[in-house]
Amino acid sequence: MTTLKPGSMLLGTTRPAELRAWYIKALAPEFSGDGPIDLGGFLLVIDGRDDVEAKNNEPGRVIMNFHVDDFDAVETQLKAAGVEWISVADRESGKFGTFADPDGNYLQIIMWKKND
């Protein structure tokens, strides 16, 4: 049996141009061009849809996580992009920062604690 490897994610929205601009500014400031946004080999496809609400009413249902080596540097980058922070917490397993996109979808940066 083959284990599947995630390659892309479709994010449906009522305002694709605005959401796309936000994702590029916050997560991929060096990205240019059309099509899927390359997030380190994982592709984010943002598509206009009429079967979703303007705001996500259950943002905790699916959260896109980004594993980082330098939490403070990434937090600074995201603050400069104007992200809406939900929480930043030190936990037993690492440091977690949860923030929201303009549609209310949650994302997280995680710096896992190293097991020595």
N, C-alpha and C positions, 0 to 999 in steps of 0.2 A: 504494500500500500504506500502511496506517495503522500508525503506531507506537503500541503500547499503553502506557498510563500506569498504573503500579501504584496501586491505591486502597485495598487492605486486605490483611491477612495473617491466616490462621487458625493459631493456636498450639494444638495438641492437648496435653492433659495428663491425668493421673490425678487431679489435685486442682485443679479450676478456680477455686474460691473463693479458695484460698490464693494461687495464681499471679496471679489478677486483682488481689488486694489488693496484692501485691508490685509489680506493674507500675504501678498507680496511685500508690503511695507513691514509687517510684523515678523514674518518668518523667512522670507527669501528676498531680502533687499537687493541682491545682485542678480536676481532673475529678470530676464527680459524676453519678450516675444509672446506669441500666442500659444494656445493649447494648454495642456496640463502644466501645473506648477510643479517643478522638480524640487522635492524636499529631501535631498540627499539620496536619490535613487527611488524614493517612494513618490508616486505621482498623485497630486491633488487635482481633481477635475471639479470645477464649479459650474453648475448648470442652472439656468432659469427654469423654474417649475411652477405650475399652477395647482399642484396637489399638496403644497405645504403652506403653513402659516408664515407670516412675516417674522414672528418670534417663536423660538423653540420653547414650548411649554414644559418639556421634560429634559432639561439640559444635562442632567446627570446620567441619562440612559446610555449614551455612548460618549466616551471622552477620548480624544486623540492625545496620546502621550508622546513626549519628546524626551529621550534620555540625553542628559547633558553631563559634561565633565566639569564645567565651571558654572555653577548655579548663579553666582553673583553677576558674572559677565552677561549671561543670557537674560537675567532679570533686568539688568540695566538697559540692554538692547530693547526689550519689550516695553519697558517704561517709556523709553524715548519714542517708541512707536505709538504710545498712548493707549495701551491695552487696559481693559477693565479688569482689575484683579478681584478675584473672589476670596482667595485665601493663600497664605504662604505658611507652611508648617514643617517643623522638624519632627520626623517620626522615627521610630526604631529602625526602620529599613532605609531611611534616607530623607532628603529634603524635597518637598513637593510644593509647587506653585501652581495654583489653578486660576485661569483667567477665561474671559468670554470674548467671543467674536461679536460683531454687530448684530447678528441674528440670535444671540444668546446661547450659542453652542459652547460647551466647555472644552478647554484644552488644558494640558498640564505639562510643565517641565518637571523632570524628576532627576535628581542626582542621587543615585543609589549609594549606600554606604559600602565601602570595600570590605570584604571579608579577609581579614589578615590571617 
